[in-house]
Amino acid sequence: MTGRSSSRPRARPDGVRAEPTGAHATEPDPTPRSLPTGPRVVVDGMNVIGSRPDGWGRDRPGAARRLLERLQQLAALKGDPITLVLEGEATRGLRAGPDHGVDLIYARRTGRDAGDDRIVELVAEAPDPSAVCVVTSDRALSSRVERLGATVLGAASLLARLDGLARDQRDAPNRPPARA
């Protein structure tokens, strides 16, 4: 048999490790689940951005800005705050802090797993880690935060929710008016 096992992380051209896909991925099932209501939602920004091959690597700051804007729309609809953790080049041009329901937080350091370590810190510092839902498809990060008591939702589930929200907003003007 040739090729590499799908259970090992693959190297991407940009040098960042990619987590396995398919049967070994963190995503619990193929049907998108919605974000839980009430818990603090912490988004692994670079993992979510990198989970779609849409050219994000050519414009990381732009990709981060687009994710932030989409999360702000979701936060307005959901009513619960969302925390977005970013690292590296994606942080250029974005101001840390709360803005329209999304608290943008940066990794405290640079280098491998910097964003993951910051997410683990946030979960560990939470008064009730079981009230935190981390959005990531990174198996190692998932394992670390689950050991602290947090729940994990895969990146595909969040992206499906954001895509559905965008479709709803795009289709809203085309809907016929409600009958009285």
C-alpha positions as a Markdown table, in Angstrom:
| # | Residue | x | y | z |
|---|---|---|---|---|
| 1 | Met | 0.0 | 0.0 | 0.0 |
| 2 | Thr | 1.4 | 3.4 | -0.9 |
| 3 | Gly | 0.6 | 6.8 | 0.6 |
| 4 | Arg | 0.4 | 7.9 | 4.2 |
| 5 | Ser | -2.1 | 6.7 | 6.8 |
| 6 | Ser | -5.0 | 9.1 | 7.3 |
| 7 | Ser | -4.5 | 8.9 | 11.1 |
| 8 | Arg | -1.3 | 10.9 | 11.0 |
| 9 | Pro | -1.3 | 14.7 | 10.7 |
| 10 | Arg | -0.4 | 15.8 | 7.1 |
| 11 | Ala | 2.0 | 18.7 | 6.4 |
| 12 | Arg | 0.5 | 21.5 | 4.3 |
| 13 | Pro | 2.6 | 23.5 | 1.9 |
| 14 | Asp | 2.7 | 26.5 | 4.4 |
| 15 | Gly | 4.4 | 24.3 | 7.0 |
| 16 | Val | 1.4 | 24.2 | 9.4 |
| 17 | Arg | 0.3 | 20.8 | 10.4 |
| 18 | Ala | -3.1 | 19.7 | 9.2 |
| 19 | Glu | -5.2 | 17.4 | 11.3 |
| 20 | Pro | -6.5 | 14.2 | 9.8 |
| 21 | Thr | -9.8 | 14.1 | 7.9 |
| 22 | Gly | -12.3 | 11.4 | 7.3 |
| 23 | Ala | -12.9 | 8.7 | 9.9 |
| 24 | His | -10.1 | 10.0 | 12.2 |
| 25 | Ala | -11.2 | 13.6 | 12.3 |
| 26 | Thr | -12.7 | 15.1 | 15.4 |
| 27 | Glu | -16.0 | 15.9 | 13.8 |
| 28 | Pro | -18.5 | 13.6 | 15.6 |
| 29 | Asp | -21.0 | 13.1 | 12.8 |
| 30 | Pro | -21.5 | 14.4 | 9.3 |
| 31 | Thr | -24.7 | 16.4 | 10.1 |
| 32 | Pro | -24.0 | 19.9 | 11.3 |
| 33 | Arg | -25.0 | 20.6 | 14.8 |
| 34 | Ser | -25.9 | 24.0 | 16.0 |
| 35 | Leu | -23.9 | 25.9 | 18.5 |
| 36 | Pro | -25.1 | 25.4 | 22.1 |
| 37 | Thr | -27.0 | 28.1 | 23.7 |
| 38 | Gly | -25.7 | 29.5 | 27.0 |
| 39 | Pro | -22.2 | 28.1 | 27.1 |
| 40 | Arg | -19.3 | 30.3 | 26.3 |
| 41 | Val | -18.2 | 29.5 | 22.8 |
| 42 | Val | -14.5 | 29.7 | 22.0 |
| 43 | Val | -13.5 | 29.5 | 18.4 |
| 44 | Asp | -10.1 | 28.2 | 17.2 |
| 45 | Gly | -9.9 | 30.8 | 14.5 |
| 46 | Met | -7.0 | 29.5 | 12.4 |
| 47 | Asn | -8.4 | 25.9 | 12.6 |
| 48 | Val | -11.8 | 27.0 | 11.3 |
| 49 | Ile | -10.3 | 29.3 | 8.6 |
| 50 | Gly | -7.9 | 26.5 | 7.5 |
| 51 | Ser | -10.6 | 23.8 | 7.4 |
| 52 | Arg | -11.8 | 25.0 | 3.9 |
| 53 | Pro | -9.5 | 25.1 | 0.9 |
| 54 | Asp | -10.7 | 28.5 | -0.3 |
| 55 | Gly | -7.3 | 30.2 | -0.8 |
| 56 | Trp | -7.2 | 31.6 | 2.7 |
| 57 | Gly | -3.4 | 31.1 | 2.8 |
| 58 | Arg | -2.9 | 33.9 | 0.3 |
| 59 | Asp | -4.7 | 36.5 | 2.6 |
| 60 | Arg | -4.7 | 35.3 | 6.2 |
| 61 | Pro | -5.7 | 38.7 | 7.6 |
| 62 | Gly | -8.6 | 38.9 | 5.1 |
| 63 | Ala | -9.7 | 35.4 | 6.0 |
| 64 | Ala | -9.6 | 36.3 | 9.7 |
| 65 | Arg | -11.6 | 39.5 | 9.1 |
| 66 | Arg | -14.2 | 37.6 | 7.2 |
| 67 | Leu | -14.5 | 35.0 | 9.9 |
| 68 | Leu | -14.8 | 37.7 | 12.6 |
| 69 | Glu | -17.6 | 39.5 | 10.6 |
| 70 | Arg | -19.5 | 36.2 | 10.1 |
| 71 | Leu | -19.2 | 35.4 | 13.9 |
| 72 | Gln | -20.5 | 38.9 | 14.7 |
| 73 | Gln | -23.6 | 38.2 | 12.6 |
| 74 | Leu | -24.1 | 34.9 | 14.5 |
| 75 | Ala | -23.5 | 36.5 | 17.9 |
| 76 | Ala | -26.2 | 39.1 | 17.1 |
| 77 | Leu | -28.6 | 36.3 | 16.2 |
| 78 | Lys | -27.6 | 33.9 | 19.0 |
| 79 | Gly | -27.5 | 36.6 | 21.7 |
| 80 | Asp | -24.5 | 34.9 | 23.5 |
| 81 | Pro | -21.0 | 36.2 | 23.2 |
| 82 | Ile | -18.4 | 34.3 | 21.2 |
| 83 | Thr | -14.7 | 34.3 | 21.7 |
| 84 | Leu | -12.4 | 34.2 | 18.7 |
| 85 | Val | -8.8 | 33.2 | 19.2 |
| 86 | Leu | -6.3 | 34.1 | 16.5 |
| 87 | Glu | -2.6 | 33.9 | 16.1 |
| 88 | Gly | 0.3 | 34.9 | 13.8 |
| 89 | Glu | -0.2 | 36.8 | 10.6 |
| 90 | Ala | -4.0 | 36.6 | 10.8 |
| 91 | Thr | -3.9 | 39.2 | 13.6 |
| 92 | Arg | -2.7 | 42.1 | 11.4 |
| 93 | Gly | -5.2 | 44.9 | 11.2 |
| 94 | Leu | -7.7 | 43.5 | 13.8 |
| 95 | Arg | -8.0 | 45.1 | 17.2 |
| 96 | Ala | -8.3 | 42.7 | 20.2 |
| 97 | Gly | -11.2 | 43.0 | 22.5 |
| 98 | Pro | -15.0 | 42.8 | 22.4 |
| 99 | Asp | -16.8 | 44.0 | 19.3 |
| 100 | His | -20.4 | 43.3 | 18.3 |
| 101 | Gly | -20.7 | 40.2 | 20.4 |
| 102 | Val | -17.3 | 38.7 | 19.6 |
| 103 | Asp | -14.4 | 39.0 | 21.9 |
| 104 | Leu | -11.2 | 38.8 | 19.8 |
| 105 | Ile | -8.2 | 37.4 | 21.7 |
| 106 | Tyr | -4.7 | 36.8 | 20.4 |
| 107 | Ala | -2.3 | 34.1 | 21.4 |
| 108 | Arg | 0.2 | 35.3 | 24.0 |
| 109 | Arg | 3.2 | 34.0 | 22.1 |
| 110 | Thr | 4.2 | 33.0 | 18.6 |
| 111 | Gly | 5.0 | 29.6 | 17.3 |
| 112 | Arg | 3.6 | 26.1 | 17.2 |
| 113 | Asp | 0.3 | 25.6 | 19.1 |
| 114 | Ala | 0.3 | 29.2 | 20.4 |
| 115 | Gly | -3.4 | 29.6 | 19.7 |
| 116 | Asp | -4.2 | 26.2 | 21.1 |
| 117 | Asp | -2.3 | 27.0 | 24.3 |
| 118 | Arg | -4.3 | 30.3 | 24.7 |
| 119 | Ile | -7.6 | 28.4 | 24.2 |
| 120 | Val | -6.5 | 25.9 | 26.9 |
| 121 | Glu | -5.8 | 28.8 | 29.2 |
| 122 | Leu | -9.2 | 30.3 | 28.6 |
| 123 | Val | -10.9 | 27.0 | 29.4 |
| 124 | Ala | -8.8 | 26.4 | 32.5 |
| 125 | Glu | -9.5 | 30.0 | 33.8 |
| 126 | Ala | -13.3 | 29.6 | 33.2 |
| 127 | Pro | -15.3 | 29.4 | 36.5 |
| 128 | Asp | -17.1 | 26.4 | 35.0 |
| 129 | Pro | -15.1 | 24.7 | 32.2 |
| 130 | Ser | -18.1 | 22.5 | 31.5 |
| 131 | Ala | -19.9 | 25.6 | 30.3 |
| 132 | Val | -17.3 | 26.2 | 27.6 |
| 133 | Cys | -17.7 | 24.9 | 24.0 |
| 134 | Val | -14.6 | 25.0 | 21.9 |
| 135 | Val | -15.0 | 25.0 | 18.2 |
| 136 | Thr | -12.1 | 23.2 | 16.5 |
| 137 | Ser | -11.3 | 20.1 | 14.5 |
| 138 | Asp | -7.8 | 19.8 | 16.0 |
| 139 | Arg | -7.7 | 16.4 | 17.7 |
| 140 | Ala | -4.9 | 17.4 | 20.1 |
| 141 | Leu | -6.6 | 20.6 | 21.2 |
| 142 | Ser | -9.9 | 18.8 | 21.5 |
| 143 | Ser | -8.4 | 16.2 | 23.8 |
| 144 | Arg | -6.7 | 18.9 | 26.0 |
| 145 | Val | -9.9 | 20.9 | 26.5 |
| 146 | Glu | -12.1 | 17.9 | 27.0 |
| 147 | Arg | -9.8 | 16.8 | 29.8 |
| 148 | Leu | -10.6 | 20.1 | 31.5 |
| 149 | Gly | -14.3 | 19.5 | 31.1 |
| 150 | Ala | -15.2 | 21.6 | 28.0 |
| 151 | Thr | -17.2 | 20.3 | 25.1 |
| 152 | Val | -16.0 | 20.4 | 21.5 |
| 153 | Leu | -17.8 | 21.1 | 18.3 |
| 154 | Gly | -16.0 | 20.6 | 14.9 |
| 155 | Ala | -15.2 | 23.4 | 12.6 |
| 156 | Ala | -17.5 | 22.0 | 9.9 |
| 157 | Ser | -20.5 | 22.4 | 12.2 |
| 158 | Leu | -19.8 | 26.1 | 12.8 |
| 159 | Leu | -19.1 | 26.7 | 9.1 |
| 160 | Ala | -22.4 | 25.0 | 8.2 |
| 161 | Arg | -24.2 | 27.2 | 10.7 |
| 162 | Leu | -22.5 | 30.4 | 9.3 |
| 163 | Asp | -23.3 | 29.3 | 5.7 |
| 164 | Gly | -26.9 | 28.7 | 6.6 |
| 165 | Leu | -27.1 | 32.2 | 8.2 |
| 166 | Ala | -25.6 | 33.8 | 5.1 |
| 167 | Arg | -28.1 | 31.9 | 2.9 |
| 168 | Asp | -31.0 | 33.0 | 5.2 |
| 169 | Gln | -29.9 | 36.6 | 5.0 |
| 170 | Arg | -29.3 | 36.4 | 1.2 |
| 171 | Asp | -32.7 | 34.8 | 0.6 |
| 172 | Ala | -34.7 | 37.0 | 3.0 |
| 173 | Pro | -35.5 | 39.8 | 0.4 |
| 174 | Asn | -36.8 | 37.1 | -2.0 |
| 175 | Arg | -39.3 | 35.6 | 0.4 |
| 176 | Pro | -42.9 | 36.4 | -0.3 |
| 177 | Pro | -44.5 | 38.6 | 2.4 |
| 178 | Ala | -46.4 | 36.8 | 5.1 |
| 179 | Arg | -50.1 | 36.7 | 4.8 |
| 180 | Ala | -52.2 | 38.4 | 7.5 |
